[in-house]
């Protein structure tokens, strides 16, 4: 039909105000895990998911209670704090690198047609519905519907190494109906109806409504964020997905908390140590109770206690 189906994403070219009710994502991305105020609590929470760290924290708490332990808690505090601090410093450095990378990418320049004029804006200011001009060797700022190309038959060539690792060039094709508008893109009023954001790199279903006619769209008409324009002087494209909604970011997920094989082995060993200690303590406690019940007050000769049974009467 001429209108979109329920659940379709609707993109109005050159009319960002119509998208205000849809709450589409902006084009800024964030791959870092922490902010300055969330780093300490979140990093400690993640570190204590390691069984060894949690085990030594419980051990430290028990050592702080004089009635339970006679050991100096410093012997546990120093190595535990050292391990936590060293890991936090490494995680903090890694996250600073991610912040710098995000800032560099978000501030790359993009050529955009707005209010009947062409201008340069940073990537993070690109919004859904913008028409971008991309030159040869430039990275694609967002997922774009290819409108026109300077190449023959309005084809263009892209490199997708950052998406799938493939270095061979791929061909994308613009519709002849949109290419015919190349001199009037500031007045382009097409409407795109397409699938919602997803992580399928090789599939795209949509329709373009232009001048009362509906044209089918597929992945051959789409330029994905992270691709690079090659062997093509210039193309124009309509922003369909931006920022976190792009297929690249939908595939990236959140930065994982690194766990090595040694970490997993340590978790098993610590759990085994805890189980063995628990069984030993249980055996000793039961044996002590049996021995005390048989010897009565004479039990103090083996383990003196603060109050004898006669004092408690």
N, C-alpha and C positions, 0 to 999 in steps of 0.2 A: 504494500500500500504506500500512499504518499506520506503517511505519518509514521513515526517510530513505534515499535512494539513496546509493551510494558517492560521496564527494566533496561531499555536501550539508553545509551549515552547520547545526548543531543549537543551538537557543537554548532554554534552560529558564527559564521565567518565575519570578522570585522565588527563584532557587536558584543564585547565582553560584558556589558551591563545585563544582558539577558541570562548570563551564567550565574548571577549573584544568588539566585534561589537554589542552584545546584550544589553549591559549596565545593567546586572543583579545587583540587590541590594546585598550589603555585609551583613554580619550577625550581625552587630551592631544594637542595637535597641535604641529608644529614646521615653520614655513615658512622659517626662517632657514637660511643655508648654513653659517655658521661658528660655532665655539665660541671661547672666549678662547685656548685652547691650539692650535687648529688654524688660526687666522686667518692667521698669517704664512706658514707653509709652503704652505698650500692656495692662498692668494691669489697668492703668487709663482709657484706652479706654473701657475695659470690665466693669469697675466699673460704668462708666457714661452711660452704657446701662441700668442701674437701673434708673427708672424714677425719684425717689426721689433725687438721687445725681444730675441728670441733672437739676431738678427743682431748687434746692438750688444753683447750679452754676449760673444759669440765674438770680436768685434773688440777688446773690452776685454782679454780674456784674452791675445790675441796681442800687444797693446800692452804688456803687463806683462813680456814676454820681450824683453830688450835685444837679443839676437842677431837678432831678427826685425824689430823696429820701433824707430825712433829718436824716435817721437812721444811726447809727454807723455800718459800715460793719463788725467790729470785732465780733459782735453778730452772724454773719453768718459764718465768716471765721473759727473761733475756732471749732465749732461743725463739720463743713464740713471736715476740715483738719483732725480732730480727727477720724472721721468715715473712711475716705479714708486711713489714716495711719494704723489704727488697721486692716482693711481688707487686706491691702497690706502686713503687717507683717505676718498675718495668711496664705495668699496665697503664700508668699515667703517661709515660713517654709515648707508648703506642697510640694512645688516644689523642695526644697532642698532634702527632703526625696525621691522624685522620682528620682532625679539625682543620689543619693547614691545607690538606688536600681538598676538603669540602669548600673551604674559602676560595681556593684557587679556581676550582671548577665553577662555583656559583658566580664568580666575577669575570668569567670569560665574556667576550663581547659577541653580541648577536645583532644582525641587521634586521630591523622590523619595519613593516609598513603600518603606520598609525596616523589617523586623522589626515589622510591623503598625503602624507609625507613619509619619506624614508629616514630612519635614524638608527643610531647605535645605542643599545642598552645592555646592561649585564644580564647574564642568563637567568639570574634569580628573579628578574622583573618580567620575564616572558610569561604570558598567561594563555590559557586555552582560548582559541579563536583568533589568535594573532597570525598574521601571514609573515613568514620569515624569508629572507633572502640569504642563501648559503652559497659561498664561493668555493672554488676548487681547493682541496686539501683541508677544508674546515670541518670540525666536528659538528654533528647534528645536535642541536640544543635540546630538542624534545621529540616525541613521536609525531612525525609530520605526514600529512596526506600530500603526496607529490602533486603539485598543480601544473607546473611547466618546467621545461628544461631547455637549455641552449643547444643541446645535442639533437641530432637528427631523430625524427619520430618521437621527440620529447621523452627520450630515455635518459637515464643517468646511471653512473657506476658508483657503487659504494663498497667500502672495506669494512668487514664486520669482526675484525680481530678481537676487539674489546668485548664483544658479545659472546662469540662462540669459538674464538681462537683460530678461525679460518682466515687465511691471508688472500685467498683468491677473490677477485672482484665479483660482485653480484649486480645484476641488472634490475632496475626499477623503472616502471612505466607510468607516465601520467595519462589521464583520460584526455582524449582529443577535445572534449567539451570544455574542460578546465583550461587546457593549453590555449584555446581560442580566446580566452580572456586575459592573456598575458599583459596586454597594454592597459587593462582596466582593473587590476587587482585591488586598487584602493576602493573600488565600488563593488567588489566581489561579494555576493550575498548568499552563497551556497549554504545549505544546512546538511550536516553529516549526522546520520543515525547509525550507531555502531554498538558493538558489544562493550560491556563495562570493562574496567582495567583487569588484566590477567597476565600470567607469566608465560603464555604460549608465544615463543619467538617466531614460529613459522606459520602462524595462523592469524587471520584477521577477517572478520565478517562485518560488512557495513554497507550503507547506501548513501549516495549523495543526491540531494534534491536541488536541482539548479534549473531555473527558468521553467518551473512547472513539471519538469521531467525527472525521473528517478533513475540513477545509474548505479549498478552494483560495484562494490569495492572489495578488494582482497589484499593479501599481504604484498603482492607485487606493486601495489600503489602506495605502500607505507614505508617511510624512512624512520628507522628506530634511533632513539637517543643512544649515543656512544658510537654510532657508525661514523665513518669519515668519507666525505665526498671525494671521488677520485676521477681523473680524466674527464671531468665535466666542468666547463667554465663557470656555470651558475645555474641554480635552480630556485624555484619558489615553492614553499610548502605551507600548509595550514596546520597549526598546532591542534592535535586531537587529544593527546595525553601529555601531561606535564609533571615534572618532578617525581614524587613517589608513585604516581600512577603509571609511569612509563614502564614498558616491558623489561627494560634493563633493571630498574629498581625493584620491580615486582619479583625478579629472580634473585636479587642480591640478598634479601633477608637481613636480619640483624647480625652485628659482629658477634661471633660465637665466643664463649669463654673457653680459652684454650685448656684442654686436658690431654696430657700425654699418656702413653702406655704405662710409664712409671707411676703416674698419679693413680691410675686405675688399680695397679698392683699394690700401691701403698694403701689405698682404701680397703682392699681385701685383707691385707696383713694387719692393719689397725683394728678392723672388725674382729679378726681372729684373736688378736691379743686381748681385746676387750672381753670377748666370750670366755677365753681361758682364765683371765683374772676374775671374772664374775663367778665362774664355776669354783675356782680355788677359794674365793672369799666365802661363798656359800657353804662349801665343805668345812672350812675352818669355823664358821659361825655355828653350824649345826654341831660340830664336834665339841666346841667350847661349851655350848649349852648342855650337852649330854654330860660332859666332864664336871661342870659346875653343879649340876643337879645331883650327881653321885657323891661328890666330895663335900658339898656344902661350903661352910666357911673356910675349910682347909684349902679351898681353891685359891685363896689369897697368897698362899705360899708360892704358887706358880706365877700368878698375874695379880699383883697388888691392885686394889681398887680404892677409890676415895672413901666410899662408905661400905661398911660391912653390913650384913643382914641385921645384926644386933642394933646398929645405929638407926636403922630405918624403922624399928618397931616403936 
